[in-house]
């Protein structure tokens, strides 16, 4: 994979990264782009995984978060507030951040004859495209909000079912504007409801699902488990639960679970890179990769020059291109505690100062010791994504995402 240190020389598992509000909305375009790049960058390396390893673990191998909570109460309690956990939910007045009150529930488009209306009733939450080609004619198309995607740190997008097919709705929510916007990837001014949600989307926004083989967007609806669950980072845990529920204590090292902190550096990075390295090109069915395995066998991420790596969804490639990464043994969990919400960027400075001295910073002579309060905004600034763009009523909206390439940015805002 391109993000490995050796590739760059010849995001992070922080909870608030994994749900960039529109990863789902951009992934189809990203997959096409990545496939085109892979053709010019060479083919994926031959897989070392067996065909049996390239199948998702069966549902009965998983125990579920409730089983984890019974022994790991503290971790479970704080994890429930993270963006990983909240990256997909069922619709409710608490999970949907967009407003349904009159006036605030309207999205105008560049088409003067088309607008969208968001409504909440006793039967659920809905998005409607309303066309008025003449004063005497009104056409509408309505779909229910069935799945909420995104914790709300940046925004949310929404999905709906048509039988066993899953689609993205055309209207999303943007936190910065506190308003409804056109879902990225949908054309402005069009009443379409036809963007399919592929397995790779759900792989990074849910705990478990069963995709219908050889189809684009068909799933077993009852199989969908919301949120990034404990077992997405620790591997299937049924055997672990059985071992520790037994009256006979397990032998030492008989954990039957993965603790990412004990993995080698490459395997630790693989766990995070499975979602934080962009769409990539799947080499196996979704959910086949489990922690401890070699991600290269399951997902091909072609080498892309540093300047071409967008800040959205590519945290691992950006981080591993940094001198800080190449000249140390750091991994994502050096800075990120995935079991807790981490909302204060300035708080990450303490990790920087374990290796760097404030006096060595070029800004120290003018800013003094106050630079130690926020290394991140200078050396990992928020930048607009050039890949993920919403065309809303004639405006182009781009989310600002934390650049994970640790470097000197002359134009970055000073703390």
C-alpha positions, 0 to 999 in steps of 0.5 A: 500500500502507498501509505507505508513508510517505504513507499513514501521514502523510495488518523488516525483512529481518533473518533471524530475523524471517521465520520467526516460527514460525506465520506459516504457521499463521495466514495463512488467518485473516489472509487472510480478515480482510484481505479484509474490511478491504479492502472497507471501505478501498477496492479495490486501486489499478489495476495498472501491471504487464502481464499477462506481468509477473504470471506467475512467472518460469520455473524455468529462469530461476533458477540456485540457491544452489549457483551463487551460492556458487561466487562469493559464498562468504563471504555463502553461508557465513554466510547458511546460519545465518540464519532466512531460510535455515532457514525451511523444511527437510526433516525430520531429527533436526537440523531437527525440534526437538521431542522424540520420547523417551517421555513428551516425545512426547505432547501432551495436549488438552482432550479427555480421550479424545484425545492426540497422539503424535510418533514417529520410526522408520527410515521417518521422523517422524510425528504421530498423533492417538490417540482412546480413546472407551472402554477397549476401543476405540482410533482413530488417524490418522497422517501423516508430517512431510514439511516443517519450517517455522520456524528454531526461534527461536520454534518450528516447525510441520510440513506433510504431503503427500496426493498433490499436496495440502499440509496443515499438521499439527495439532501444532507445537513451541514453543521457549519451552516446549521442548514440543509445542503445538497448531498455531495455527488448529486447535481444541483437542481435535480430531483434524483433519488438514485445514488446507490450505497455500495458495501465499501460505504457501509464498511466504514460507517457501520458495525456489521452488515450482510451484502448480497453477493454480485450486486451493487447495493443490495443488503440483508436489511435486518443484518445492519448494525449501526455505528463502528462497534468494538469488534471492528477494531478488536475483531470478532469477540464471541470466542473471547466472551465464551472464554471469559464467561466460563467457570474455568479461567482461560490460560495466559495469552488465551485472549481470543481477541485483538488488542491493537496496541499489542500489534506491530506498527504496520498491523496497527496502522492497517486497522486505522487505514482500513477506513482512513486511507480513502475508498481504495480498490477492494480485493475481497468482500466488505468486512473480510479484513479483520484486525491483525491481518495484512490490509494489502491483501484486502484493499489496494490503495495505490501510491499517490504523490503527496500533493495529490492526496486530499485531506478528506478520508486520507489521514493515513497516507498523509500521516505516514508521509510526515517526517514525524512519522518516518523518524519515530515509532508513532502510530495513530494511537500515539495521539488518539484514544479511540475510547473517548471523545477528543474534541479539543485540537489544542490538547494534542500538543502534549504529544508533540512536546514529548519529542519537540522543544518549544524553543526549537519552533521558528515562531518561538522568538515572536510568540514565546511559550504560548505556542505550546498551547496549540501545535496542531492548528499550525502544523496540521491545519484545517483545509478545504477538501477539493474532492468532496464538494456540495453544489447547493443553490449555485454555491460550492461548499467544501468541508474543512478537514484536518490535514494529517501531514505534520509539516510547516504550513506558512499560511496556517493560522497562528495559535 
